[in-house]
Structures are given as structure tokens and as C-alpha cells.
Amino acid sequence: AGRKDENAYNDFGDPYGMGSGVSNNTDTVDSQLADAKEAGNQVVRWFVVGDDRLSGGRPTEQFYKDLDEALRLAEKNGIRLILTFDTLNIGNSGLDQWLTTQKFLENFVQPVMERYGDNPNIFAWDINEIDGTSLALSQQQAFSREFIRYAHAYTQHYVSVGVQKISNASNFSVDALNLSDNESSRYFYQVHLYDNDYSEEGLITLASDIPRDRPIIVGEYQMGGDYGSATEYINKILNNGFAGALGWSMTSAFGPTGPITEFSEASAELADWADQNSDIVDMEATATEESRQEPEDIPISPPAESAAIEKPVFWQEARVF
């Protein structure tokens, strides 16, 4: 959800003075979330912020007002949110260097996570396509590691790193990020999939080289294209062992290379599929309460391993978001 093609971050905090925050568009957003639910969606991935124009990199009163309203509307419509911090779209402006710093984690991420860390309408926290930025791999991994640790310390929710290229997924594995069992207990993998990246054979076998020690979802897939309809894509994704799939996009008709199937064109098909597959669409799993640990400054030495935590149902069974 959100309006990525029109700059989705305007939904939260109105950084550009356009008056397009959620709290100013309640009826529109309410209708969009209702449509998502009717089509069988359980989770909506929503871009929250992508640059430092919110009062010098700190959450504003308007930001909180908009996010409060978004969570209220999500609860009303039976939707849980993945709140996404976008690092990709601002990569050419140099702001990716600012976004991926300890300052951003301390001044923005931490207070937001502390405020909403036990909100039941949040499913997960997410970074978008950091592997597509100008940052060196070591910087991408350092920020991802700290973001995951902050989510573990300040929230009860899941956390993920949305990877632009499936070939980069192993760079963000538990081992590659040097995460302890405790820190990674609510971490799941996420890749994005579009026709321009993969052949038919690649789409069928795309999961073969991805780490499997945590659940993995397709966080963006186009809802219909060269290799079938929206539900045919879902079936291929699930048949390759993924734990869920999120279609791109509720409000954008553009993908990486141009126009793609709009949600309105696929919604009836998705709703029928959800009805026929209610056993895997229904999400009853919730994040478990865990002891919280204060994050330290980068770099961090791996903390001592803690006792294994019992994984919720999401860890063991496929779930279509």
C-alpha cells in the first residue's frame, strides 16, 4: 500500500508539504485496506519513510499522527502492517549515506520502535532493497545487522531485509550478518521478483540457492506477467518453498521496467484463490514476547548465545500474506 509512484513517504509526516498524510486521507486509505482484505490479504507492506526531511531526521508530531491513523485503519480492516524504511529510491541523492547511520537508528528508528513496539497491528519492520544502494556490501550488512538488533531490542515483531536481487540473498543470511540465535529469532528473509529478472526456468528454480535456515517470503512480485496470472505466480512461489507472497502494488501500476498488472485487475482472482486456500491464508501466528536487549553502537561484537526460543507457527508453515 502507499503511493510509491507518487512518493509513498508522503503518507507519513507529509515531508513535502503536500498535505497527503494518512490522517488527511482517511476515507481513501480505509477503502484501500478494505479492498486488500476483500482480496484475501492478511498483511500489507507500507513504505514509511525514505529520507531525512522529517524535522532533521526525527519523527514529527504529524508523522506519529499519520502512523497512529494507519494502524487504527489496519485494525479496523483486519490487516497487519509491515512498516518499511526505504533506502533504495533515494540512492542517487546521497541520502542513503545518511539513512544508514547510527544517527538515523538512534534519532528515528529507536523512538518509532519504542512507541509502537508492542502494537498488535504491526507484523514486521523492514528495510527496502538496501542491496540496490551505493553503499559497500560491508555497510549494507552493518546497517541491516543493527536494524535487526534494534527491532529485537525494542519490539515484539518480526523483522526483515527486502533484497532487490535474489542472488544477493545470501549476503543477508543469519551467518553473513553474524546474528546470534536470540537476535535472529524473529528475522525472516525476503526477496523481490519481477519478470525482467528471471526466465521461466529461473522463476521455477529461483529458490535453490537461497539460505533456508529462516522462513523466506517474496516481498514483491508482479501480479501477472509473462509467466501467468497473479495466482499462478503465487502457486509457483509457494511450490518453491516460500512462506508467503506480497503483490506489487496496491496503488502503483508500475514495476521496474514499466506498466504491470494493477491490483484492481487481479483482486477478484486473488479473492477466489484465498477462499480456495483458506488453510494457508489464515494467519493465526503472532510474534512471541522475548527479553529485550539494548543495542550498542556499530560495530557490535556478537552477544553470547541465549537459549533457543520456541518458534511460532509462522516458522513452520507457509503463510500467504
N, C-alpha and C positions, 0 to 999 in steps of 0.2 A: 504494500500500500504506500501511500505518499505519492508525490509527483516528481519523480527523479528527472523526467524530461524537462520539467519546469523548475528544477532545483527543489528536491524534496525537503531539504532542511528548513524551508520556509514554513513548514508545518509546525516547527518548534522554535519559539523565540523570535520569529519574524526578523532575522538579521538584516534583511534588505529593505525594511520599511514598506513592504508591500501589503501588509495587513492580511496575510494569508494563513495565519496560525490556526491550529485546530479549534481553539476556543472561539474564533471568528467564523468558523465554517462547520459548526456542529451538525447541522442537518445533512450536509453533503457527506461528511465523514461517517456519520451514523448510517446513512444509506449504503455507503461503500462497504462497511463492515457487515451490514445485514446481507448484502449480496454475496460477500465472501462466505458467510456462514451457510447461506442457502445452497451454495455450490459445493458444500461439504468440507470447506476449510476449517481447520481447528486452530491454526497458528498463522499469523501474518507477520512478515518481516518488514520492519518500518525504519527507514533512514532517519536518524535523529539529528545528527549534526556533522558537518564536513569541513568546517574551518573555524578560525579564531575570532569571528566578528561578534560573538555574543559577549559583549561587555568585557573585552580584553581576555577572552578565554575562560570566563567564569559563567556559570548558569545565571540567567536573569530571572526576575520575578515572572516575566512573560513566558519564558521557557518552561518554568515549573507549572504555570497556569495551563499551558498548552498540553504538557505531558500528563498532568492530572486529568484533563478532559479526555485525552486519548485513552487513558487507562479506564476511565469511567465508561466510555463508549465501548471499549473492548469487553468489559464485564457485562454490560447490558446485552451485547450480542453473542456472548459465549465464545469469545475469541481470546486467545493468549498471544502476547506480542514477543517477537524477537526485536530488541532495540539495537539498531545498527549504527556504529560510528564509521563513517565513510572516509577512507583515506585515498581512494583511487581518483575521484573526479577532480580533486584539487592538486593532483600530482604535477601538473605543468605550471602551477603558480608559485611553487616553492613552499606552500603552506604544509606540504606533507612533512617537511623537516620540523615544523612547529608541532604538528599533531602528534608526532611520535616521540615525545619527550616526557621526561619525568614531570615537568611543569604541567603539561596537559593532564596527566594522570592525577596529580595532586589537586589541581585547581578546578578541574571539570569532572573527570570520571569519578573520583572518590566521593565528592558531595552528592552527585546524582545517584550513585550506587547506594550510598548510605541512606538517602531519602526513600528509595524505592526497593531496598534490598530484600524485603520480605513481602512485597506486593504479589499476591497470588495470580494476578493477571499478566505477569511477565513470565515468559517461558525461558528466555535466554538473553544474554548480551553477546554482541557480535562485532567483529571488525570486518569491513568490506574490502576484499581484494588488495591487501597490503602488498602482495607479490607483484602487483602491477605498478607500483610506485617507483620513484627514482632512488629509493633507499637501497643501500647494500643489503645483501641477504642477512648478514650478521645483525644489522639494525632492525630489519623486519622481524627477525626471530627474537631479539631482545625486547622490543615493544610488545610483541604478541605474548611472550612469556609473562611480562609484567601485567598486561591487561588480564590475562587468565588468573594470575595470582590476586589481583585486586578483586575480580569477581568472586573468587573463592573466599577472600577475607571479608568482603562487605555485603555479600548477597547469599541467598539460598538457591539461586537459579543456576541453570546450565550456562555454558559459555562456549563460544566457537570462533574460529577464524575462517571467514569465507575466502576460499582460494580461487583466483581467477582461472588458473590453468591446472588441470588435473595432474600434469607432470610435475607440478610444484608441491603437491600434497605432502610428500614425504618430508619436505623441509619444515613442516609444522606438526610433525608427529610428536607424541609424548617424549620419545627419546631425543629427537632433534632439538626440542625446546628445553630439555633437561628438567622435566617436571617430576615431582615426587608422586607417588600413588595418591596421596591425600590431595595434592593440588590439582591433579588431573581427574579426580573422582567425578566431576560434573562437566568435563570437557568432551565435546564431540567434534568430529571432523566434518568439514563442509567444502564441497567443490561446486563450481558453476559450469553449466553445459549448454552450448549453443551449436547449431549446425555448422557454422563456419570453422569450428574447432575440430570436428570429428567426422569421419566417414561412417557409413552404415556399419561396417565391421568394427570400427572404433567405438561406436555407440554401444554395441552389443558386448564388447570385451573391455570397456573403459575402466572397469573396476579391478582389473587383475593385478596392478602394481601399487594399489593404494594400501597404506597400513590399515590393519584390521583389529588392532587392539582396543579400539573405541568405536562406538557407533559412528556412521558416516551418512550424511544426507546430501542430496543435490539441492543447494540453497537457491539456485536459479536455473530454470530450464524453460525453453520457449514452448508455449502451449500449442504445438502443432507446427509442422515444417516438412522438410524433405523426407523424413522417415516416419511420418504418420501423424495421427491426431494427438491431442493433449493426453488422452487416456492411454494411447498406445505408447507414448513416451513414458508415462508413469509405470506401465507394466514392464517395459524394458528396464527401467531404473530399479524397480523392486526385484525383478528377476536376477539382477546382478548384485543383490545383497545389500542395497542401500536401505536405510531405516526411514526414509521419508523423502518428499519432494515438494519444492515450493515453486510455483509457476511465476514467470516474469511476464506481465506485471498486472496488478490491479488497475492501474491508471495510465500506464505507458504502453504505446503501441510500437515502440522502437526497441530494437536489440542492438548488438554490437555492430552490425553491418547494414541496418536499415529496418523497414517495417516488418513486424512479426504479428502473429495471431493475437488479437485483442482478447482480454478476459471476457468481455461481453459475448464474443463469438464462441467461446469454449465453455461458458458457465453451465449451460444445460447438460452438456456431455459430462462435465465433471460431477454435477449433482447426481446424475444417473449412476455413474461409476461409484460414487461414495455410498449410495443406497445399496448397491450390489456387493460392496466390500466393507460393510459397517464393522465387521470384526477387526479390521486393521485400521480403520479410520478413527474409531472412537479412542480418545486418549484419556486414560484414567490415571496415568503415571504423573506424579508430582515430584519436584525436587526435594531431596531429603535434607533435614536440618543437620548441619555439621558444625563442629567447633570452628571458630573464626581465628585467623592469624593475621597480624598486622603485616602489610607488605613493607619491604625495605627498598632502599634506593638501588637503582641499577649501578653496577652489576650485583646480582644476588647469588650467594652460594646455595646450592640445593639444601633445603632443610632436611632434618632427619626423617626417615620414612615412618609413617604412622600405620596403625593397624588398618587392614583392608576394610573398606566401607561397603556394606551391602548395597548392590546396585538396584535402582528402581526398575520397574517393568520396561521402561524405555530402552534400557541397556540390553534387553534380552529379546525383544520382539520388534518387528517392523512397525513403524507408525507413519502413516501418511498425514502430513501436516496440512 
